[in-house]
Each structure stands twice: as structure tokens, then as C-alpha cells.
Amino acid sequence: MIQRSLIFRILLLLVFLPGATIFAQDAAIAEGSSLFKANCASCHNKNMKDDLTGPALGGVEERWADYPQEDLYAWIRNSQKMIGEGHPRAVQLFNDWNKSVMNSFTQFSDEQIANVLAYIDYQYNFVPVGDDPKGPVVTEEEDNSSLFLVITIGLIGLILVLMRVASKLNVMVKVEEGEELEPERTLFDVLTSKSMIATFVLIAVVAGGSMMADKAINLGRQQGYMPDQPIKFSHATHAGLNKVDCNYCHDGARRSKHSVIPAANTCMNCHKAIKKGSTYGTAELTKIFASIGFDPKSGTYLEDYENMDVKEIEKIFKTWIESQSDETDPEKVEAQVEEEWDAIVSSLTNDRKDDFRGPIEWIRIHNLPDHVYFNHAQHVKVGQVECESCHGKVEEMEVVEQYSPLSMGWCINCHRKTEVKFDGNEYYKSYENYHNQLSAGDREKVTVEEIGGLECQKCHY
């Protein structure tokens, strides 16, 4: 029995020892990923190559190479303390970033900081960034689930073989010692024993629970998600070039929980007059006209539009497209007319909607799970939070993407650092003590955290 136990342990060491370092590295990066996403992702770009609210973090250790490692760790824990002490690198960073105050992470251990830096290095050096003219888009990290499954199955098989070898060795020992042998158990007997079945069930429950938790945590979170919409609407043109206020189109943001997607009649407030686009000509604007029943040539809405013959509607819009074409070759004009009409029909119809008339079905980009409560009016009207804080520089986006991670940690960090705007804000009159402390100079600011912004029931029903 002693020989079998010793051999079994040696074999196990031979199997697991070579992979121990690899698994330890993976675990460090995994923990660093969790810490980064919960504490750093609200200000720093996760691709580590592009600036966000804070600087890109790729290569941060090299940029601090002239100073001891302890200085970098101290900066991460409490940057303001180092600035107050006059550390040259700390002061330089503070000034370079318009004296933006970095959150303090005094709770981080050296190991946790090292794991975050390992994750930053991994993202910076090994995760590629898509070469997209609209801007960098981080590719998804490689899914190693199938690899881990193969390794797990292989290890289980190897363990079974080793158990079999150990059993044979045990039999040999008993024969040598003249002991009576019990009937030998087959592999089937081993696999169908109560202990093995219980083990398999436990593994299945743990694996299933882990997968379900991961999927639930990531529900609705698709940072960088940039779907093609039925109409090529450029926020860069509208919000950027023409300075259209976000709240003009997304009127619900200042008065309700939802920001709302503007109806076509909101578009028509401008496009009754502007009938030809600066980039796509008639191709995209005619989709709006066709959905709502507006004849751009006469400048009037078509009567009884929902009951009109489709061929008659097709003729109206084809005539319009032809009249606005910049082509001189009749064949090219005809091809353009057919192409744009086909695009109108295909863009405004789908498996659930076979008629191009009616509401435009935009593809939703931001969709929080049902157990999360978020009120746009509370943030936009009461908190006076700028749209760009969560949605990024939309005025520079040709195609809107999910800019922020939308994680619980990201929201919590925002509540911890965001200063409540008390001045002239009627909604905060009830916080008399805070007003008095601010007036007396006993307090510099009040954060959302201090007025209950971290209470669970504020965000969860």
C-alpha cells in the first residue's frame, strides 16, 4: 500500500508540476482583469493603447523605469499623496492630465497591483486592436474554454489510468505478501461507483453554475458593439458638425427613465427642408420619407399612405431619386434608382415586418438587464451629467458604439468620484447639513456616494 501511494503521488507531481507555473500566470492575469474592470475601466481604455478619461496604460512600467517599483505601486495606491510630496513623475502626470484627480486604491496589496499590471501588459502586447477607420475596436480575448475542456478530460483520463496502475501495483504487493485477493474491479465498476458519479455530478453543477454566472454578469455588456443600422445616421454630422443637442432627438433623457429613440417625425422637423444628404445624397433620407409617407418632390405627406398600392409608392420615390441624381449616363441613373429602392425595402423590412411603411426598427446598442434600474432623467436633469460621460464623444462617431463597460464596478466608481452639483440645483435643497458644511468651508465637495449612491436598492429593484 505504501509503494502504491508513493508511486501515485510521484505520478501526480509529474503530471501537474510542469503546468503549475502556467496556471499561476493565467490566474494572476484573470485576477488582474477582474480588478481592472471593477476599478480602472471607467477611466482607462481596456485596449491599453488609446487614451480615455485617463491615459493609455500600455507600457506604464517602462515609463516608470527610472524610479523604484515601489514608487509606481505608491502612485496607484494614492497619487495625491505623492503629488503633495513633490514626486517629479507624479507631478508631471498630474499636470499633463489637467490636474484630474485619480482615484485612490489604498486597499490594493502588492500582489493585486502586480496582477493588474500583468493584465495591462497582456492586453497591450498580446490582444490585437482592429484596424478600423472609425476608430480602434478591441477584439475579443481568445476563448480558451475548449482548450480547458480538452485539458480537463485529458487529466481525468490520465488520473483514471494512474488509478488503474496503482490498483495493479496494489494487487502485486498483496500477492507478494500472500494476502487473499478481492475480486478485481473493472473500469466500468470504477466509473459507475457512487463516489465517481457524485464527483461527476459535482463537476457538472460547478461548471454549469460558473457558466451561468459569467453569462448573467455580462448580459447586455458589449463594449465596442457597433451594429449597422437600417439607416446610416451620422452622429458626427448631426451632433458634431451641425451641433444638434442630444436632448433634441433623445427627448426622453431629461424627463423619463429612457432616453428614447426619436420617431421619424422628429427627423422630419429638419428634413422637410433638407431632402438630400451631404454624404449619401438621397439614399438614406429617402428611407425616412418612405417609412413615414412623405413625398419629397411635392413636400407633402401622402394621404391614406398605409393603404396605397406599393407600385404607386415605388413610382413616387423612384421618380424622386432619379430627379436628384448627379449621374449623366441614363444607364447609371437607372442603376442608381434600382439600387436605392432595393435598399429602402431591404432596410425597412425584416422577418417580423414585411412592409417598409411604419416605424423604423433601429438596432438597440445599450440594453441593461431587467434587475438593473437606471434612470436617464435622474442623471441628466437632476445630476446634470453630460451625455459624453457614459456614451463617449458621440459627436465624433459616424456609427454609434457601446462606449462604456456598463459594469457594476464602473457605475460604483463613478458614484464614488462624481461630485454632486449643489449650486442652483433645486433637487438638492434637502441636504441642509452638506450645504452648511460647504458654505463654511468645512467640506470641499459631496460625492454621489455620500448621498446614498452606493445603496443596493438605488440600482436594484
Buried (B, 14 or more C-beta within 10 A) or exposed (E): EEEBEEBBEEBEEEBEEEEEEEEEEBEBBEBBBBBBBBBBBBBBBBBBBBEBEBBBBBBBEEBBEEBEBEBBBBBBBBBBBBBEEEBEBBBEBBEEBEEEEBBBBEEBEEEBBBBBBBBBBBBBEEBEBEEEEEBEBBEEEEEEEEEEEEEEEEEEEBBBEBEBBBBEBBBEBBEEEEEEEEEEEEEEEBEEEEEEEEEEEEEEEEEEEEEEEEEEEEBBBBBBBBEEBBBBBBBBBBBBEEEBEBBEBBBBBBEEEEBBBBEBEBBBEEBBEEBBBEEBBBBBBBBBBBBBBBBBEEEEEBEEBEEBEEEEBBEBBBEBBBEBBEEEEEEEBBEBBEEBBEBBBEBBBEEEEEEBBBEBBEEEBBEEEEEBEBBBBBBBBBBEBEBBBBBBBBBEBBBBBBBBBBBBBBBBBBBBBBEBBBEEEEBBEEBEEBBEBBEEEEBEEBBBBBBEBBEEEBBEE
